[in-house]
């Protein structure tokens, strides 16, 4: 064999070995949630843009639907199972499933295991999905290893109060990731939110079933936001933010309401959730 050919073969093999040893980009499928899909699509845009900027290959399975949480929380177990089975099928081959909501993320990771606890055919699928589900900030910080999520370097600074949602804390057990990413964001100064872990009063159907209790809890949360001195309030759940934004709008308060992804993406006030 001619020397040139041998050298070319060795060079090609060496190049392939180098390529294989390089860190491969993470691939994730986005579970967008009903509220974002139907009411706040701009949040979904910021989620995808931030993930891609951090080197993640993102796909969006168009056949996804509701995770079934409203039905599950209201006691309609069989109806919730039907939606859950659809979700299990849709995301069966996903490497990771990223959810920009601690609430829906908890449904997929935690409560599907309860739904199918007595179903030996479906439980393995629920267990498989559970191990691949991550809340948006959790995925960036813990799986991708992002220390800075980037965003727009120009524009006015923001003083941001972070509201940790209940399911994100208590079911997903995500505490530090959102704060670490927000602290790294350009032009963002974190404000201390009094009683930060106190529920905002939304709770999905809770706000419908017990509106007066929900309103009082929301009033307490608004007072905490005002006491923080923040000009922006953020969270990882649009359910909480929709609830908070309603009070902010009714009282005409000078507080912007944005999903964490929008803050990290550098979304302008006109693009807020």
N, C-alpha and C positions, 0 to 999 in steps of 0.2 A: 504494500500500500504506500503510495507517495506520502512524503513527509507532510506536505501542505494539507492533504486531506485529513491525516491523523490529527494535526494541530487544530484544524477546523472542528473536527468532531469533539475533541477535548474541550475546546473553547465553548462550544454549544452546550455540552453537558455541564460544564462549570457554571455557565450563565443560568441554566435551568435550576441547578441546585441553589444558587444564590436567590433566585426568584422564589423558590419554594420556602426558603428560610425567612423571607421577609414577612412582617406582620400583615395578615390579610385583613382587608376592610371588613368591619362588621356589617352584616346584612340584617335588616329589621323590617317587619311588616307593621304598618300603622293601624291600630284599632282606634278609630277617630272619635268615638262616642256620639250619641244622638244629639246632645245639646250643641256640640261643636259643629257637627255636620249640618244641622238644621238652622241654627241660630247664629253661630259665630265661626263661619268658615275661615275668617282671617286668622283665627287662632291656629287652625290646622295648617295654614300656610306657614306661619311662624315656626311651628313644630317641625315641619319637613325641612324648611330652610335652615334651621339651626342644626338639625341632625346631619344634613348633608354638608354643612360647613365644618362639622366636626369629623367628617370622613366616613359617615355611615351611608351605606346604600339602602335607600328606603323604597319600599313598594307599598301599594295600597290595594288590597283585595276588594274589588268593587262589589262583591256579593255579600259583604258583611252586613249585619243588621244589629238591632239592639241586643245588648248582652243579657237582658232579661231581669235586671235588677229591680225595676219598679214592680214587676209581677211577683218576684220572689219576696220582696219586702211586704207586699200586700197579701201574702198567703196563697197566691195562685201558683202552686208548685209545679203542677203538670204543664201549665202554659209556659212557665219559666224554663222548664226542661227542654221544651221544643226549641226555644230560641238558643238555649245553651248548646244543644246538639248541632245546630247550624253553625254556631261559632267554632265549635270543636272541629267540624269538617273544614271550614274555610281556612283555619290557621293550622291545620294538621302538619303542613310541611314547612312552616315558618321557622327560621333559626331563632329569632327573638320576636316577641310581640310587644311593641311599645304603646303604652296607653297614657295620654295626657290628662289623666284623671285618677286620683287615688281611689275614688269611689268605684268606678267601673273596673279599675285594675284589681281591686279587692274582690269584686264579683268573680272575675276570671281566675284569680289565683287562689282565693280562699273558699268562696261560697259554692263554686262548682263542685268542689270536693264533697261538700255537704249534700248538694243536690243528687249526686250519683253515688253516695256512700253505699247504698244497697244494690247497686247495679254493677255486677262484675264485668259486664261487657263495656260499659262506658267509663267506669272509674279509671282504668289505665289511661284512657285518652285525656280525662280531666287532670290526672296527675302529670301527664306529659306536658300539657299546656301550662299548668301551674308553675312548672319549673322554668318556663320560657317567657313568662309575663313579667314586664318591668314597667313601673311608672316612668314617665319621660325623664325627669331629673335623675332618678335612681339609675336609669340605663346609662345616661351620659357619664355620671360620676363613678359608678361602680363597675360597669361593664366596659365602656369605652375608655375610661380612665381620664376623662376630660377634667382639667383643672381650670381652664378658662374657656368659656363658650363664645367669646368674641362679641360681635355685634357692632353697631355703628359707633365710631369714635367721636363723631361730631354731634353737635346739638346740645341743648340744655341739660344740666345735671338733674337727676331725680332723687328725691328722698323717698325711699320705698319701705312700706310696712308689709311684712310677710305674714299672712294668715295660714297656719297649718291646718288643713282640713282633717276631720275626724277619722275617716277611713284610712287616709294616708298615714296618720300616726298610729292608729290602734290596730288596724288590720294589715296594712302593708309594712308598718314599722319603719317608715322613711322619715327621718328627722333632719339629718345634717345636709344631705345632698342639695336640696333647694337653696339653703342658706349659703353653702360654699360657692355654688354657681352664681348666685346673685352678688355675693361679695366680690367676685372676679369680674363682673360686668362693667364695662366702661361707663363712666358718668353716673354710677349708681351708689348711693349712700344708704345703707340699711338703717332704718329707725327702729327703736325698741317699741314693740307693740305690747301694751299692758294686757295681761290675761290672754296671751296669744293663743293658748291651746283651748280656750273656751269656745264651744260650738257657736256658730253664727246663727243657728236656728233654722237652717234650710232643711237638711235631712230628707230631701226628696218629697215623698208623700207626707212626711211629718208636717211640713209647712201647710199642706192642704187640710190634713185632719185636725191639726191643732193650731190654727192661724194666730190666735191671741198669744199663746205661749211663744210661738215662733217670732212674732213681732217684738215681744219684749226681749227675747234673746238677741234679735237683730239690733235693737236699740242699744243694748249694752255693747255690742261689737262696734257699732258706729261711734259710740263715745270713746272706746279704746283707740280707734283709728284717729279720731280727732286729737286725742291726748298725745298720740305719738308724734304729732307735727308733720306727718308724712304728706306729700302731695300726690302719692301714688300708693294704692293698695294692690297687692298681688297674692296669688294662691296658685295651687296646682290643679284646682277643680273649678270648672266653669259653673257648676251648680251653685257653689258658695258665692262665686263672684257675681252671678246673675242676681242672686238674692241681695247681696251687698249693694250692687249697682242700682237696684230698684230704690233702696233707701237713699242712696247718694243723689239720685235723680230727683226724687220727690222733695228732698230738702234743699236741692240746688247747691250742693256742697262742692267746693273747689278741689275735688279729689278724683284723679284718674283711676280707672279700674282696669287692670290688665292681667292676663294669664302670665305665669312665669316665662313661658316661651316667648311672649311678646316683649317682655322686658329684656330677655337675653338677645332677642333678635333686633332690638333697637327700634321697635315699632313706635311711630309717632302717636300723639294723642288722638288724632283723627282715625287711627287704626285700632284703637283700644277696644277691649272686649266689653 
